Amino acid sequence: MLTPLASLVLRSSGLDLNYTTGFPQLTVWRRKMVELLNLHNDVSQSLNESLSVFLLTLSVFILTILIG
């Protein structure tokens, strides 16, 4: 499926929209974007989990100092 902007560009350049599925660049670009977004999501989730563990550890450390 093409974005409205891609459809407009292809239509204004005189290309028939029935043949747009023949452009491998769109498929490759879309696949690369999905890969980058998946990597971003994985890194974000990993950082969030690491930050949660760090904050929990820090809280326990501070509590042991205050209590102990």
C-alpha positions in Angstrom: 0.0 0.0 0.0 1.3 3.4 -0.9 1.1 6.5 1.2 -1.0 9.3 -0.2 2.2 11.3 -0.9 3.7 8.5 -2.9 0.5 8.0 -4.8 0.4 11.7 -5.6 4.1 11.8 -6.7 3.6 8.7 -8.9 0.4 10.0 -10.4 1.9 13.5 -11.1 4.9 11.9 -12.8 2.6 10.0 -15.2 3.1 6.5 -13.8 0.1 4.2 -13.7 -0.7 3.3 -10.1 -1.4 -0.3 -11.2 2.3 -0.7 -11.8 3.6 0.7 -8.5 3.9 -2.8 -7.0 6.8 -3.3 -9.4 9.0 -0.8 -7.6 11.4 -2.9 -5.4 12.8 0.2 -3.7 9.5 0.8 -1.9 9.5 -2.7 -0.5 13.2 -2.6 0.5 12.7 0.8 2.1 9.7 -0.4 4.0 11.5 -3.5 5.2 14.5 -1.5 6.4 12.2 0.9 8.3 10.4 -2.0 10.0 13.8 -3.4 11.0 14.9 -0.1 12.4 11.7 0.4 14.3 12.0 -3.1 15.8 15.6 -2.5 16.8 14.5 0.8 18.4 11.7 -0.9 20.3 14.0 -3.7 21.5 16.7 -1.2 22.7 14.0 1.0 24.4 12.5 -2.0 26.2 16.0 -3.2 27.3 16.9 0.3 28.6 13.6 0.6 30.5 14.1 -2.8 32.1 17.7 -1.9 33.1 16.6 1.4 34.5 13.9 -0.3 36.6 16.4 -2.8 38.0 18.9 0.0 38.8 16.3 2.1 40.6 15.1 -0.9 42.5 18.6 -1.7 43.6 19.3 1.9 44.5 16.1 2.1 46.6 17.1 -1.1 48.5 20.6 0.3 49.0 19.3 3.6 50.4 16.8 1.8 52.6 19.5 -0.4 54.1 21.6 2.7 54.9 18.7 4.5 56.5 17.5 1.5 58.5 20.9 0.0 59.3 
